[in-house]
């Protein structure tokens, strides 16, 4: 007998006669007694539903609509739609509900995204990260989120409330943050960007946020110039604003951070191509953004990178002057790593100019600063740098080596913890 994918409940409605003689033996073990008249009522799994016997003739109900109609008429409280819901997949029920409520655009978008997900899985093949993950239609939670926010966005769009459309699209982007799902996050960020151009009531806040997110997408994809364009637009829209994100950071400070980072990446590519002067101009802008953003760590890093660019361009004195600024910033922050890099660069500059005595003097200052700030790692770095200089110049003398290492017993080099 042909199988079906649902489990209907059967009764004849006439109490004392079995509904289907042909199925009686199959359902006998699961039968329960009706409280009124001892008739047989049961649940049947994977059996074809039959019409009531007429003169002992058996007629199959082959049409699904016929099955749903029968169930709706004969089982109290079960509508045709509810019967279909028990038979259909979760994805199909959601799609049907979207269409029934008139959300045709949401249905089309959901169906397209499911198809794209499946295509990406097939293209990646077995063993890939996305292949190991369930397909979108097999993830009810994700389908629920898509159903909820897509239909709300479509309703808001019909009403002309584009700020609500944007907010729902942004919530969808936040739903997909796993590496295999980033294409979905990026898709909704792009939708947000398009919608943000239509929002006129928030002073440009959503447009600024959309530019920041588009900059993030392009930066992740390695499109540094496109990312810089979006971050610059983000910055321009946030100048003078008091907008803050959920962490309490102002949008303007975030824009400054993004621009500092992207300008540094651009300058790095310029230095690789020997475009020293262009790199210096770009890093000057990065330093400006770092200062405006009010982050001293960023400011110290920006000054350090700018000094290296001047060094590559052959402007050693300017490089040394900016490095001193970097040293002061890192000292104030008690940043051992930053101090170590800055003093190592200073030592390298001075040694290249045959200024050994001045190099030793700088490193002596480095040691004092490290000792005063209890930066044991920086103290070790200073000793290593001094040792390298003495070794290279054959100036290793016992009394000289002992002098810079005198602070070591007073300040633990290694953290006991």
Buried (B, 14 or more C-beta within 10 A) or exposed (E): EEEBEBEBEBBBEEEEEBBBEBBEEBBEEEBEEEEEEEBBBBEBEEBBBBBBBEEEEBEEBEEBEEBBBBBBEBBEEBEBEEBBBBBBEBBEBBBBBBEEEEBEBBBBBBBEBBEBBEEBBEEBEEEEEBBEBEBBBEBEEBBEBBBBBBBBBBBBBEEEBBBBBBBBBBBBBEBBEEEBBBBBBBBBBBBBBEBBEBBEEBEBBBBBBBBBBBBBBBBEEEBBEBBBBBBBBBBEBBEEBEBEEEEEEBBBBBBBBBBBBBBBBBBBBBBEEEBBEBBBBBBBBBBBBBBBBEBBEBBBBBBBBBBBBBBBBEBBEBBBEBBBBBBBBBBEBBBBEBBBBBBBBBBEBBBEEEBBEBBBEBBBBBBEBBBEBEBBBBBBBBBEBBBEBBEEEEEEEEEEBEEBBEBBEEBEEEEEE
